Amino acid sequence: MTTTPARVPQEERSRAMRQRLLEATVECLVEAGFSGTSTTLVSQRAGVSRGAQLHHFPTKNDLVLAAVEHLTEVRGAELAAAAAQLPRG
């Protein structure tokens, strides 16, 4: 008997795609700077179609702003976790 894999809900697939796009954007910004980062380069690096990238982030500015916000949230969580490990008093 064969089993069919459970279908991943659309919301989860969308969240994963946005995550890949944001991480790829940060990588591109680090390597090439703002002027060297393009939406085409980001979509290629993230392994998503250009149309999918444009669906989530219609402009380069939208993409970069979201990536900076994403990075701020990630680094903030890392800082909070490290601060929680510090001795009290």
Buried (B, 14 or more C-beta within 10 A) or exposed (E): EEEEEEEEEEEEEEEEBBEBBBBBBBBBBEEEEEEEBEBEBBBBBBEBEEEBBBEBBEEBEEBBEBBBEBBEEEEEEEEEEEEEEEEEE
